[in-house]
């Protein structure tokens, strides 16, 4: 049985956010126009993420705690603020499509999960990953990008 897409509550086209975008939000020295645009779009659009995003974001934070780029207290504040954003977690990927995307575009299964979710949810994809961007464009998924 195919899984149902997560339906956004807001009116604008939903976004699928990958962890690279959240990483930019966490660190002031990793400012990126596409991450800024994704955050601005959350004023009118809901985001949806695959379940693995929860782990990826926390891994980025803990790794950077070890590098002393962020403190435990800053991690806690960031996670609190992140939880206030309109981000829904999708826990039902379409397995065969994730595998097809990974094989076709030579993506990790993790990255293919973001792309599959964007397709299924008819959402734009916000990522800084070049391979994932190329695959999304090849599959007809709009990639959130700031105009330079």
C-alpha positions as CSV (number, residue, x, y, z in Angstrom):
1,X,0.0,0.0,0.0
2,X,1.5,3.4,-1.0
3,X,2.0,5.8,1.8
4,X,0.1,9.1,1.8
5,X,1.9,12.4,1.5
6,X,2.0,14.7,4.5
7,X,-0.5,17.4,3.8
8,X,0.7,21.0,4.7
9,X,-1.6,23.2,6.8
10,X,-0.4,26.4,5.1
11,X,-1.2,27.7,1.6
12,X,2.2,28.0,0.0
13,X,4.1,25.1,-1.7
14,X,5.6,23.0,1.1
15,X,9.3,22.5,1.6
16,X,11.4,19.5,2.3
17,X,14.4,20.6,4.4
18,X,17.5,18.6,4.5
19,X,19.9,18.7,7.5
20,X,22.4,21.0,5.7
21,X,19.8,23.8,5.8
22,X,19.3,23.4,9.5
23,X,23.0,23.3,10.0
24,X,23.3,26.8,8.4
25,X,20.6,28.0,10.8
26,X,22.6,26.7,13.8
27,X,25.9,28.3,13.0
28,X,26.4,32.0,12.3
29,X,29.5,31.4,10.3
30,X,27.7,29.1,7.8
31,X,25.3,31.6,6.5
32,X,23.9,30.7,3.1
33,X,21.3,32.6,1.0
34,X,19.4,29.4,0.2
35,X,19.1,28.5,3.9
36,X,18.0,32.1,4.6
37,X,15.4,31.8,1.8
38,X,14.1,28.5,3.2
39,X,13.7,30.0,6.7
40,X,11.8,33.0,5.2
41,X,9.5,30.6,3.3
42,X,8.5,29.0,6.6
43,X,6.4,32.1,7.3
44,X,3.9,31.0,4.6
45,X,4.8,27.3,4.0
46,X,5.1,24.2,6.1
47,X,8.1,22.0,5.9
48,X,8.2,18.3,6.0
49,X,11.2,16.1,6.7
50,X,12.0,12.4,6.7
51,X,12.4,10.8,10.1
52,X,16.1,10.6,9.6
53,X,16.4,14.4,9.7
54,X,15.9,14.3,13.5
55,X,19.1,12.2,13.9
56,X,21.1,14.1,11.3
57,X,20.4,17.5,12.9
58,X,21.3,16.3,16.3
59,X,24.5,14.7,14.9
60,X,25.5,18.0,13.3
61,X,25.1,19.7,16.7
62,X,26.9,17.1,18.8
63,X,29.8,16.9,16.3
64,X,30.1,20.7,16.5
65,X,29.9,20.6,20.3
66,X,33.0,18.4,20.2
67,X,34.7,20.9,17.9
68,X,33.7,23.6,20.3
69,X,31.8,25.6,17.7
70,X,28.6,25.4,19.8
71,X,27.9,24.7,23.5
72,X,25.4,22.2,25.0
73,X,23.3,25.2,26.1
74,X,23.3,26.7,22.6
75,X,22.3,23.3,21.2
76,X,19.4,23.2,23.6
77,X,18.3,26.7,22.6
78,X,18.6,25.9,18.9
79,X,16.6,22.7,19.2
80,X,13.9,24.5,21.2
81,X,13.7,27.2,18.5
82,X,13.7,24.6,15.7
83,X,10.8,22.8,17.4
84,X,8.7,26.0,17.1
85,X,8.9,26.0,13.3
86,X,6.2,24.4,11.2
87,X,8.1,21.2,10.4
88,X,6.2,17.9,10.1
89,X,8.0,14.6,10.2
90,X,7.1,11.9,7.6
91,X,7.7,8.4,8.8
92,X,6.4,6.5,5.8
93,X,8.7,6.6,2.8
94,X,7.9,4.8,-0.4
95,X,10.7,2.2,-0.1
96,X,10.9,1.2,-3.8
97,X,11.0,4.8,-4.9
98,X,13.8,5.7,-2.4
99,X,15.8,2.8,-3.8
100,X,15.1,3.7,-7.4
101,X,16.2,7.3,-6.8
102,X,19.4,6.2,-5.0
103,X,20.3,3.8,-7.8
104,X,19.4,6.1,-10.7
105,X,21.2,9.2,-9.3
106,X,23.9,7.5,-7.3
107,X,22.7,9.1,-4.1
108,X,22.9,7.7,-0.6
109,X,19.6,6.2,0.5
110,X,19.5,9.0,3.1
111,X,19.6,11.7,0.4
112,X,17.2,9.7,-1.8
113,X,14.7,9.8,1.1
114,X,14.6,13.6,1.0
115,X,14.1,13.5,-2.8
116,X,11.4,10.9,-2.6
117,X,9.5,12.9,0.1
118,X,9.7,16.0,-2.0
119,X,8.2,14.2,-5.0
120,X,5.5,12.5,-3.0
121,X,4.6,15.7,-1.1
122,X,4.8,17.8,-4.2
123,X,7.2,20.0,-2.2
124,X,10.2,22.1,-3.1
125,X,13.5,20.8,-1.8
126,X,15.9,22.9,0.3
127,X,19.4,21.5,0.3
128,X,23.0,22.6,0.0
129,X,24.1,19.1,-1.3
130,X,25.2,19.5,-5.0
131,X,24.4,15.8,-5.9
132,X,21.0,16.0,-4.3
133,X,20.3,19.3,-6.1
134,X,21.2,17.7,-9.5
135,X,19.1,14.6,-8.8
136,X,16.1,16.8,-7.8
137,X,16.4,18.9,-11.0
138,X,16.6,15.7,-13.1
139,X,13.4,14.5,-11.4
140,X,11.6,17.7,-11.9
141,X,11.6,18.8,-8.3
142,X,12.1,22.5,-7.6
143,X,15.2,23.3,-5.6
144,X,15.0,26.3,-3.2
145,X,17.7,28.6,-4.4
146,X,18.4,32.3,-3.7
147,X,19.0,34.4,-6.8
148,X,22.6,35.6,-6.8
